[in-house]
Amino acid sequence: MQQKTAGSETAVLVSLDLGEPDYAESLEELRLLAETAGVSTLAIIEGKRQRPDPALFAGSGKVEEIAEALSVHEADVVIFNHDLSPAQMRNLTSKLGVRVIDRTMLILDIFAQRAQSHEGKVQVELAQLRYLATRLVGMNTDMGQQKHAVGARGPGETKLELDRRKLDKRVHLLKERLEKSRRHRQVQRRARNRGEVLSVSIVGYTNAGKSTLFNALTKANVYAANQLFATLDTTSRRIYLEGPADEIEESAQLPTAARGQEVVLSDTVGFIRHLPHSLVAAFRSTLEETIQADLLLHVVDANNANRDAQVAEVNKVLEEIGAQDIPQILVLNKIDLQDVAPGIERDEYGRIAAIRLSAKTGTGLDDLRAALVEVRDAEAVEEPVQEWHPLNN
């Protein structure tokens, strides 16, 4: 357990084993989520149940155990590794005398902290409002004053004055703003399509190394860290895949048709188990970059023992947003942590199925670049391109 430090929030985590196969991994993720939110974990209360208690989720005996842990450790908040109903949250708050939040609320709080762009902030607020809409009665009425408390960042009840009409009006306004962003992205995509530029989106489980890979390929400076949800805002860059460095610099002054193999690469938000549906819905305009891609680079932490389950979770979200039929290449990242050689793996038809590399050290990046060129050549529209010549322009 972590030690209580001055100025930081402290929590008791609660996780019940309801027979799900990923219980241990889910609990470890909850601990990491709390850490990412800036909360110190003082105690973890576990238990087994066949099904949640309708009133308290954990049952009266377990709630007494939680109350005792709160008394011993003087924690500020209780965080459940589950989704709580409004009634359960209200009953638990009354019984325990401290703020009680669930896994979804914790993730929303992290997103509220991390959103940087205007669009990202709008998407997070929309997700929070949709969540609050069903829980206004079940939460503390003084939440609006707790601006910097975990689970209380964002709108808050006092600010909304429990006025559902005001909430609905705000949701409508945020949806309009996101629609404008969506139309702007559509214009950008149409321009790329006219230029016949391959669109590639990097997807994957949170903390798999997506932003590190994006930076390695584009020489960008996107924030990358060993923590959950380091990236929320989609970032796109054009990259040139062929020729030595001097040719690349010269080609930047030429029209698209004269530059050779260009690709638009997009970095996207990471996925996680039980990703809140309100977040998926709110981030749909950003995730459209993924839906409209020609190819997905599905980044996997090859050093993670639960990588197969993480791949399945990502594919589940991709199906939810309608991106399940887009071709994928698995990028088995972090081979520097294993005794594994870089290389390309192909399926029985000779198509590229996976690439082993380390985005951190750069090992295997040439294989990935070659794979993108191969895909670009296969996808190229066979139309005559007018040869570019400086005398013709």
Helices and strands as residue ranges (DSSP letters): E 9-17, H 23-36, E 39-48, H 60-73, E 77-80, H 86-96, E 99-101, H 103-114, H 118-133, G 143-145, H 157-160, H 164-194, E 198-204, H 210-218, E 235-240, H 245-251, G 256-258, E 262-267, H 277-282, H 284-291, E 295-301, H 307-320, E 328-333, G 335-337, E 343-346, E 352-356, H 365-379, G 390-392
